[in-house]
Amino acid sequence: MTPGAAGGGPLEDDPEAERRAAAPHQALGPWWGAGVLGLAVAAVLLVTENLRAYGYAVGGTMGVLALARALLPDAAVGGLAVRSRWLDAATLATLGLAVAVLAATLRLR
């Protein structure tokens, strides 16, 4: 038996939930491409054994994505819009800063 079939499924009494479930999902948007590109640059730095630059690249990528989330409308950021605008931006900025600080404090031989 499939969910929502005769017998009182979860969407049966809520036409708004049924409409949302049938609507196409939001596209990821161009900013996911920027994130993937930044992480690809970071991966190249990691493979070349430049660990500090790798950390800066990851932190910088997260910072750029945090700025995009804070400044652009929800429709423009696509998949970066998860929660509220400022919670998403603050989370990305905090984690990006933490990664960059950790990269700066590495003790490499």
C-alpha positions in Angstrom: 0.0 0.0 0.0 1.4 3.4 -0.9 1.4 6.4 1.5 -1.5 8.7 1.0 -3.7 5.9 -0.5 -7.2 5.3 0.8 -7.0 4.8 4.5 -5.9 8.3 5.8 -2.5 9.0 4.5 -0.6 12.1 5.8 -1.4 14.3 2.9 -5.0 13.4 2.6 -6.4 16.1 4.9 -3.9 18.9 3.9 -4.3 20.2 0.4 -1.5 22.7 0.9 1.0 19.9 1.8 -0.2 18.0 -1.2 0.5 21.0 -3.5 4.0 21.5 -2.0 4.8 17.8 -2.5 3.7 17.9 -6.1 5.6 21.1 -6.9 9.1 20.8 -8.5 12.0 21.2 -6.2 14.2 24.3 -6.1 17.2 24.2 -8.4 20.7 24.3 -6.7 21.6 27.6 -8.4 24.9 29.0 -9.6 26.3 29.4 -6.1 26.7 25.7 -5.7 29.0 25.8 -8.8 31.1 28.5 -7.0 31.3 26.3 -4.0 32.3 23.3 -6.0 34.9 25.3 -7.8 36.4 26.7 -4.6 36.5 23.2 -3.1 38.2 21.9 -6.3 40.9 24.5 -5.9 41.2 23.5 -2.3 41.5 19.8 -3.3 44.4 20.6 -5.7 46.1 22.5 -2.9 45.7 19.5 -0.6 47.1 17.1 -3.2 50.1 19.3 -3.6 50.7 19.1 0.2 50.0 22.8 0.8 47.8 22.2 3.9 47.7 25.8 5.1 46.6 27.1 1.7 44.0 24.3 1.5 42.5 25.5 4.8 42.5 29.1 3.6 40.8 28.0 0.4 38.1 26.1 2.2 37.5 29.0 4.7 37.5 31.6 1.9 35.0 29.5 -0.1 32.7 29.3 2.9 33.1 33.1 3.4 32.1 33.8 -0.2 29.1 31.5 0.1 28.1 33.2 3.4 28.2 36.6 1.7 26.2 35.3 -1.2 23.6 33.9 1.2 23.5 37.2 3.2 23.2 39.6 0.3 21.2 37.8 -2.4 17.5 36.9 -2.4 16.4 33.4 -1.7 15.6 32.7 -5.4 19.1 33.6 -6.5 21.0 31.4 -4.0 19.1 28.2 -4.7 20.3 25.3 -2.6 22.2 27.6 -0.2 18.8 28.7 1.3 18.2 26.1 4.0 17.0 28.0 7.1 16.6 31.7 7.7 18.9 34.0 5.7 20.9 35.2 8.7 21.2 31.8 10.3 22.6 30.3 7.1 25.0 33.2 6.6 26.2 33.2 10.2 26.8 29.4 10.2 28.8 29.5 6.9 30.8 32.6 8.1 31.5 31.1 11.5 32.6 27.7 10.1 34.7 29.4 7.4 36.4 31.6 9.9 37.1 28.6 12.2 38.7 26.7 9.3 40.8 29.6 8.3 42.0 30.2 11.9 42.8 26.5 12.3 44.8 26.6 9.1 46.7 29.6 10.3 47.6 27.9 13.6 48.9 24.7 12.0 52.4 23.7 13.0 54.0 22.3 9.9 57.5 20.9 9.8 
